[in-house]
């Protein structure tokens, strides 16, 4: 299994276990972290460096349950000031039909469209 996706799926599965609200918040933070690191890795592999790690926020992940959908948005910039955004959507989370879709834009233009981010994705 692809290691980047494996990490994200592990975090999502923790998120969907029905834990108390603090545990869900921690799991959502872990997912944001995994996507941030994965996006940075993908960009670096393609020669695009970032000033800082992308800052990410999720929509719906803290209240997710098996089969739910949620989104993630991340922002960053390159050393020369180019804007970087990551938009991701997870559908049917925690089920065999789970799908992930990520679009990384560089200065408003689509730079990468992938179903996996990070080391081991191909």
N, CA and C atoms as an extended XYZ file, in Angstrom:
366
Properties=species:S:1:pos:R:3:atomname:S:1:resname:S:1:resid:I:1 pbc="F F F"
N         0.841       -1.174        0.000 N   UNK     1
C         0.000        0.000        0.000 CA  UNK     1
C         0.888        1.239        0.000 C   UNK     1
N         0.476        2.263       -0.627 N   UNK     2
C         1.240        3.498       -0.686 CA  UNK     2
C         1.355        4.089        0.705 C   UNK     2
N         2.585        4.444        1.102 N   UNK     3
C         2.807        4.876        2.485 CA  UNK     3
C         2.117        6.192        2.805 C   UNK     3
N         2.124        7.146        1.909 N   UNK     4
C         1.445        8.421        2.162 CA  UNK     4
C        -0.043        8.214        2.356 C   UNK     4
N        -0.642        7.417        1.492 N   UNK     5
C        -2.064        7.136        1.599 CA  UNK     5
C        -2.338        6.302        2.844 C   UNK     5
N        -1.442        5.380        3.165 N   UNK     6
C        -1.639        4.547        4.355 CA  UNK     6
C        -1.725        5.409        5.598 C   UNK     6
N        -0.856        6.413        5.702 N   UNK     7
C        -0.895        7.302        6.862 CA  UNK     7
C        -2.217        8.059        6.907 C   UNK     7
N        -2.632        8.600        5.779 N   UNK     8
C        -3.885        9.345        5.741 CA  UNK     8
C        -5.066        8.444        6.079 C   UNK     8
N        -5.071        7.223        5.551 N   UNK     9
C        -6.166        6.303        5.843 CA  UNK     9
C        -6.178        5.896        7.310 C   UNK     9
N        -5.011        5.728        7.900 N   UNK    10
C        -4.950        5.388        9.322 CA  UNK    10
C        -5.545        6.517       10.159 C   UNK    10
N        -5.209        7.731        9.804 N   UNK    11
C        -5.741        8.875       10.540 CA  UNK    11
C        -7.247        8.969       10.350 C   UNK    11
N        -7.712        8.774        9.109 N   UNK    12
C        -9.142        8.840        8.842 CA  UNK    12
C        -9.863        7.728        9.596 C   UNK    12
N        -9.277        6.527        9.640 N   UNK    13
C        -9.949        5.449       10.354 CA  UNK    13
C       -10.024        5.737       11.848 C   UNK    13
N        -8.992        6.356       12.410 N   UNK    14
C        -9.060        6.766       13.811 CA  UNK    14
C       -10.172        7.790       14.009 C   UNK    14
N       -10.282        8.664       13.055 N   UNK    15
C       -11.301        9.709       13.111 CA  UNK    15
C       -12.700        9.116       13.135 C   UNK    15
N       -12.874        7.995       12.463 N   UNK    16
C       -14.204        7.447       12.277 CA  UNK    16
C       -14.577        6.375       13.284 C   UNK    16
N       -13.791        6.191       14.324 N   UNK    17
C       -14.063        5.109       15.265 CA  UNK    17
C       -15.116        5.445       16.292 C   UNK    17
N       -15.622        6.644       16.308 N   UNK    18
C       -16.645        7.013       17.265 CA  UNK    18
C       -16.075        7.424       18.605 C   UNK    18
N       -14.826        7.830       18.647 N   UNK    19
C       -14.193        8.260       19.889 CA  UNK    19
C       -14.860        9.536       20.399 C   UNK    19
N       -14.539        9.893       21.619 N   UNK    20
C       -15.044       11.140       22.193 CA  UNK    20
C       -14.566       12.319       21.360 C   UNK    20
N       -15.249       13.439       21.496 N   UNK    21
C       -14.927       14.618       20.699 CA  UNK    21
C       -13.451       14.999       20.732 C   UNK    21
N       -12.752       15.006       21.889 N   UNK    22
C       -11.326       15.348       21.867 CA  UNK    22
C       -10.506       14.419       20.980 C   UNK    22
N       -10.829       13.141       20.985 N   UNK    23
C       -10.093       12.201       20.136 CA  UNK    23
C       -10.353       12.483       18.661 C   UNK    23
N       -11.590       12.827       18.324 N   UNK    24
C       -11.900       13.160       16.929 CA  UNK    24
C       -11.138       14.407       16.496 C   UNK    24
N       -11.048       15.389       17.386 N   UNK    25
C       -10.316       16.615       17.056 CA  UNK    25
C        -8.844       16.306       16.835 C   UNK    25
N        -8.273       15.417       17.649 N   UNK    26
C        -6.870       15.031       17.481 CA  UNK    26
C        -6.687       14.303       16.159 C   UNK    26
N        -7.615       13.397       15.823 N   UNK    27
C        -7.522       12.665       14.568 CA  UNK    27
C        -7.654       13.594       13.364 C   UNK    27
N        -8.556       14.565       13.444 N   UNK    28
C        -8.702       15.532       12.356 CA  UNK    28
C        -7.415       16.329       12.205 C   UNK    28
N        -6.789       16.680       13.325 N   UNK    29
C        -5.508       17.400       13.269 CA  UNK    29
C        -4.441       16.516       12.628 C   UNK    29
N        -4.455       15.237       12.933 N   UNK    30
C        -3.503       14.311       12.318 CA  UNK    30
C        -3.700       14.213       10.815 C   UNK    30
N        -4.946       14.204       10.375 N   UNK    31
C        -5.225       14.176        8.939 CA  UNK    31
C        -4.727       15.451        8.271 C   UNK    31
N        -4.991       16.603        8.895 N   UNK    32
C        -4.488       17.872        8.346 CA  UNK    32
C        -2.965       17.828        8.234 C   UNK    32
N        -2.309       17.288        9.246 N   UNK    33
C        -0.856       17.175        9.239 CA  UNK    33
C        -0.384       16.264        8.101 C   UNK    33
N        -1.048       15.130        7.922 N   UNK    34
C        -0.664       14.196        6.863 CA  UNK    34
C        -0.802       14.828        5.480 C   UNK    34
N        -1.882       15.566        5.258 N   UNK    35
C        -2.089       16.219        3.963 CA  UNK    35
C        -1.056       17.328        3.767 C   UNK    35
N        -0.773       18.097        4.806 N   UNK    36
C         0.226       19.158        4.719 CA  UNK    36
C         1.592       18.595        4.334 C   UNK    36
N         2.008       17.545        5.032 N   UNK    37
C         3.301       16.921        4.721 CA  UNK    37
C         3.298       16.281        3.342 C   UNK    37
N         2.199       15.631        2.985 N   UNK    38
C         2.108       14.996        1.673 CA  UNK    38
C         2.183       16.000        0.542 C   UNK    38
N         1.499       17.122        0.685 N   UNK    39
C         1.532       18.160       -0.344 CA  UNK    39
C         2.943       18.729       -0.481 C   UNK    39
N         3.577       18.974        0.647 N   UNK    40
C         4.944       19.511        0.618 CA  UNK    40
C         5.897       18.531       -0.077 C   UNK    40
N         5.734       17.247        0.204 N   UNK    41
C         6.562       16.223       -0.435 CA  UNK    41
C         6.336       16.202       -1.937 C   UNK    41
N         5.076       16.202       -2.354 N   UNK    42
C         4.758       16.180       -3.787 CA  UNK    42
C         5.373       17.385       -4.505 C   UNK    42
N         5.252       18.554       -3.910 N   UNK    43
C         5.809       19.758       -4.525 CA  UNK    43
C         7.328       19.689       -4.587 C   UNK    43
N         7.970       19.272       -3.508 N   UNK    44
C         9.434       19.180       -3.480 CA  UNK    44
C         9.938       18.198       -4.532 C   UNK    44
N         9.229       17.082       -4.715 N   UNK    45
C         9.627       16.101       -5.731 CA  UNK    45
C         9.570       16.691       -7.134 C   UNK    45
N         8.814       17.756       -7.285 N   UNK    46
C         8.671       18.411       -8.590 CA  UNK    46
C         9.416       19.742       -8.651 C   UNK    46
N        10.294       19.973       -7.670 N   UNK    47
C        11.151       21.147       -7.686 CA  UNK    47
C        10.532       22.421       -7.140 C   UNK    47
N         9.377       22.322       -6.478 N   UNK    48
C         8.726       23.507       -5.915 CA  UNK    48
C         8.939       23.502       -4.400 C   UNK    48
N         9.673       24.490       -3.908 N   UNK    49
C         9.925       24.603       -2.475 CA  UNK    49
C         8.925       25.574       -1.860 C   UNK    49
N         8.640       25.377       -0.591 N   UNK    50
C         7.713       26.242        0.124 CA  UNK    50
C         8.430       26.976        1.243 C   UNK    50
N         7.928       28.181        1.573 N   UNK    51
C         8.466       28.928        2.717 CA  UNK    51
C         8.252       28.153        4.005 C   UNK    51
N         7.028       27.688        4.201 N   UNK    52
C         6.629       26.956        5.405 CA  UNK    52
C         5.721       25.805        4.992 C   UNK    52
N         5.457       24.928        5.950 N   UNK    53
C         4.499       23.856        5.690 CA  UNK    53
C         3.144       24.464        5.395 C   UNK    53
N         2.370       23.843        4.511 N   UNK    54
C         1.019       24.334        4.263 CA  UNK    54
C         0.176       24.311        5.541 C   UNK    54
N        -0.589       25.359        5.743 N   UNK    55
C        -1.538       25.435        6.859 CA  UNK    55
C        -2.864       24.903        6.336 C   UNK    55
N        -3.427       23.912        7.036 N   UNK    56
C        -4.636       23.243        6.548 CA  UNK    56
C        -5.784       23.356        7.539 C   UNK    56
N        -6.996       23.372        6.980 N   UNK    57
C        -8.202       23.320        7.801 CA  UNK    57
C        -9.163       22.348        7.134 C   UNK    57
N        -9.924       21.652        7.954 N   UNK    58
C       -10.883       20.685        7.433 CA  UNK    58
C       -12.296       21.213        7.609 C   UNK    58
N       -13.171       20.696        6.783 N   UNK    59
C       -14.593       21.025        6.857 CA  UNK    59
C       -15.352       19.711        6.958 C   UNK    59
N       -15.892       19.441        8.140 N   UNK    60
C       -16.686       18.238        8.338 CA  UNK    60
C       -15.938       17.057        8.911 C   UNK    60
N       -14.618       17.096        8.993 N   UNK    61
C       -13.849       15.939        9.464 CA  UNK    61
C       -14.078       15.657       10.940 C   UNK    61
N       -14.258       16.700       11.744 N   UNK    62
C       -14.432       16.504       13.177 CA  UNK    62
C       -15.740       15.789       13.502 C   UNK    62
N       -16.714       15.833       12.594 N   UNK    63
C       -18.006       15.180       12.818 CA  UNK    63
C       -18.205       14.000       11.881 C   UNK    63
N       -17.131       13.531       11.259 N   UNK    64
C       -17.229       12.464       10.269 CA  UNK    64
C       -17.627       11.139       10.915 C   UNK    64
N       -18.261       10.313       10.111 N   UNK    65
C       -18.639        8.953       10.505 CA  UNK    65
C       -18.463        8.089        9.261 C   UNK    65
N       -18.453        6.773        9.402 N   UNK    66
C       -18.259        5.927        8.214 CA  UNK    66
C       -19.245        6.278        7.103 C   UNK    66
N       -18.695        6.498        5.928 N   UNK    67
C       -19.501        6.840        4.760 CA  UNK    67
C       -19.670        8.323        4.522 C   UNK    67
N       -19.197        9.153        5.446 N   UNK    68
C       -19.375       10.590        5.276 CA  UNK    68
C       -18.323       11.166        4.333 C   UNK    68
N       -18.559       12.386        3.933 N   UNK    69
C       -17.647       13.130        3.063 CA  UNK    69
C       -17.136       14.334        3.833 C   UNK    69
N       -15.910       14.753        3.535 N   UNK    70
C       -15.396       15.981        4.109 CA  UNK    70
C       -14.323       16.562        3.204 C   UNK    70
N       -13.970       17.808        3.467 N   UNK    71
C       -13.010       18.522        2.623 CA  UNK    71
C       -11.863       19.060        3.459 C   UNK    71
N       -10.762       19.332        2.774 N   UNK    72
C        -9.596       19.948        3.408 CA  UNK    72
C        -9.076       21.030        2.469 C   UNK    72
N        -8.654       22.140        3.048 N   UNK    73
C        -8.075       23.256        2.301 CA  UNK    73
C        -6.754       23.626        2.966 C   UNK    73
N        -5.718       23.806        2.166 N   UNK    74
C        -4.407       24.195        2.688 CA  UNK    74
C        -3.872       25.369        1.876 C   UNK    74
N        -3.086       26.203        2.528 N   UNK    75
C        -2.452       27.322        1.846 CA  UNK    75
C        -0.987       27.404        2.249 C   UNK    75
N        -0.185       27.901        1.320 N   UNK    76
C         1.244       28.098        1.551 CA  UNK    76
C         1.739       29.068        0.478 C   UNK    76
N         3.032       29.341        0.511 N   UNK    77
C         3.633       30.158       -0.549 CA  UNK    77
C         5.059       29.707       -0.777 C   UNK    77
N         5.548       30.009       -1.968 N   UNK    78
C         6.928       29.688       -2.323 CA  UNK    78
C         7.832       30.826       -1.839 C   UNK    78
N         9.144       30.595       -1.805 N   UNK    79
C        10.051       31.672       -1.376 CA  UNK    79
C         9.930       32.950       -2.207 C   UNK    79
N         9.523       32.818       -3.475 N   UNK    80
C         9.368       34.024       -4.305 CA  UNK    80
C         7.955       34.601       -4.257 C   UNK    80
N         7.099       34.075       -3.349 N   UNK    81
C         5.785       34.662       -3.126 CA  UNK    81
C         4.637       34.074       -3.918 C   UNK    81
N         4.867       33.020       -4.680 N   UNK    82
C         3.779       32.399       -5.428 CA  UNK    82
C         2.827       31.693       -4.455 C   UNK    82
N         1.543       31.883       -4.662 N   UNK    83
C         0.532       31.260       -3.796 CA  UNK    83
C         0.368       29.786       -4.145 C   UNK    83
N         0.272       28.964       -3.107 N   UNK    84
C         0.034       27.530       -3.269 CA  UNK    84
C        -1.224       27.186       -2.480 C   UNK    84
N        -2.160       26.491       -3.125 N   UNK    85
C        -3.352       26.018       -2.433 CA  UNK    85
C        -3.520       24.528       -2.690 C   UNK    85
N        -4.073       23.854       -1.708 N   UNK    86
C        -4.402       22.437       -1.832 CA  UNK    86
C        -5.876       22.310       -1.481 C   UNK    86
N        -6.631       21.682       -2.350 N   UNK    87
C        -8.038       21.396       -2.074 CA  UNK    87
C        -8.195       19.886       -2.150 C   UNK    87
N        -8.715       19.295       -1.089 N   UNK    88
C        -8.923       17.858       -1.066 CA  UNK    88
C       -10.324       17.514       -0.631 C   UNK    88
N       -10.823       16.398       -1.158 N   UNK    89
C       -12.139       15.895       -0.793 CA  UNK    89
C       -12.012       14.400       -0.536 C   UNK    89
N       -12.576       13.967        0.577 N   UNK    90
C       -12.664       12.543        0.894 CA  UNK    90
C       -14.141       12.179        0.827 C   UNK    90
N       -14.463       11.152        0.047 N   UNK    91
C       -15.845       10.687       -0.042 CA  UNK    91
C       -15.926        9.255        0.478 C   UNK    91
N       -17.055        8.925        1.049 N   UNK    92
C       -17.306        7.587        1.607 CA  UNK    92
C       -16.206        7.184        2.582 C   UNK    92
N       -15.822        8.114        3.443 N   UNK    93
C       -14.708        7.902        4.372 CA  UNK    93
C       -14.904        6.650        5.223 C   UNK    93
N       -13.820        5.905        5.374 N   UNK    94
C       -13.817        4.741        6.237 CA  UNK    94
C       -14.557        3.534        5.702 C   UNK    94
N       -14.907        3.553        4.415 N   UNK    95
C       -15.588        2.423        3.794 CA  UNK    95
C       -14.724        1.880        2.663 C   UNK    95
N       -15.026        0.697        2.146 N   UNK    96
C       -14.264        0.171        1.007 CA  UNK    96
C       -14.356        1.068       -0.233 C   UNK    96
N       -15.401        1.889       -0.305 N   UNK    97
C       -15.583        2.793       -1.449 CA  UNK    97
C       -14.905        4.143       -1.249 C   UNK    97
N       -14.122        4.306       -0.165 N   UNK    98
C       -13.487        5.604        0.106 CA  UNK    98
C       -12.659        6.066       -1.081 C   UNK    98
N       -12.789        7.353       -1.391 N   UNK    99
C       -12.022        7.991       -2.461 CA  UNK    99
C       -11.458        9.294       -1.937 C   UNK    99
N       -10.263        9.620       -2.392 N   UNK   100
C        -9.636       10.896       -2.060 CA  UNK   100
C        -9.266       11.583       -3.355 C   UNK   100
N        -9.418       12.893       -3.378 N   UNK   101
C        -9.113       13.674       -4.574 CA  UNK   101
C        -8.470       14.978       -4.129 C   UNK   101
N        -7.266       15.258       -4.632 N   UNK   102
C        -6.515       16.455       -4.244 CA  UNK   102
C        -6.107       17.245       -5.485 C   UNK   102
N        -6.260       18.568       -5.386 N   UNK   103
C        -5.799       19.461       -6.445 CA  UNK   103
C        -4.872       20.479       -5.795 C   UNK   103
N        -3.642       20.533       -6.294 N   UNK   104
C        -2.677       21.539       -5.840 CA  UNK   104
C        -2.566       22.588       -6.938 C   UNK   104
N        -2.772       23.844       -6.543 N   UNK   105
C        -2.661       24.960       -7.493 CA  UNK   105
C        -1.455       25.813       -7.127 C   UNK   105
N        -0.787       26.272       -8.132 N   UNK   106
C         0.370       27.152       -7.989 CA  UNK   106
C         0.036       28.436       -8.726 C   UNK   106
N        -0.059       29.518       -7.984 N   UNK   107
C        -0.472       30.823       -8.536 CA  UNK   107
C        -1.777       30.718       -9.325 C   UNK   107
N        -2.742       29.964       -8.768 N   UNK   108
C        -4.067       29.872       -9.364 CA  UNK   108
C        -4.225       28.842      -10.469 C   UNK   108
N        -3.136       28.233      -10.906 N   UNK   109
C        -3.208       27.237      -11.978 CA  UNK   109
C        -3.028       25.845      -11.413 C   UNK   109
N        -3.778       24.895      -11.954 N   UNK   110
C        -3.645       23.520      -11.493 CA  UNK   110
C        -2.235       23.034      -11.778 C   UNK   110
N        -1.563       22.595      -10.722 N   UNK   111
C        -0.199       22.085      -10.817 CA  UNK   111
C        -0.192       20.567      -10.718 C   UNK   111
N        -1.064       20.017       -9.879 N   UNK   112
C        -1.112       18.572       -9.677 CA  UNK   112
C        -2.524       18.180       -9.285 C   UNK   112
N        -3.013       17.095       -9.872 N   UNK   113
C        -4.311       16.519       -9.518 CA  UNK   113
C        -4.032       15.056       -9.202 C   UNK   113
N        -4.302       14.622       -7.956 N   UNK   114
C        -3.932       13.270       -7.535 CA  UNK   114
C        -4.942       12.695       -6.554 C   UNK   114
N        -4.919       11.366       -6.435 N   UNK   115
C        -5.768       10.700       -5.445 CA  UNK   115
C        -4.963       10.284       -4.219 C   UNK   115
N        -3.723       10.720       -4.159 N   UNK   116
C        -2.822       10.375       -3.059 CA  UNK   116
C        -1.737       11.438       -2.991 C   UNK   116
N        -1.317       11.782       -1.787 N   UNK   117
C        -0.233       12.748       -1.611 CA  UNK   117
C         0.851       12.142       -0.730 C   UNK   117
N         2.100       12.412       -1.074 N   UNK   118
C         3.204       12.022       -0.202 CA  UNK   118
C         4.033       10.875       -0.702 C   UNK   118
N         4.988       10.488        0.147 N   UNK   119
C         5.933        9.414       -0.195 CA  UNK   119
C         5.176        8.116       -0.483 C   UNK   119
N         5.579        7.436       -1.510 N   UNK   120
C         4.975        6.160       -1.855 CA  UNK   120
C         3.792        6.251       -2.797 C   UNK   120
N         3.314        7.431       -3.109 N   UNK   121
C         2.180        7.582       -4.024 CA  UNK   121
C         2.666        7.490       -5.470 C   UNK   121
N         1.942        6.756       -6.249 N   UNK   122
C         2.189        6.714       -7.692 CA  UNK   122
C         1.014        6.147       -8.377 C   UNK   122
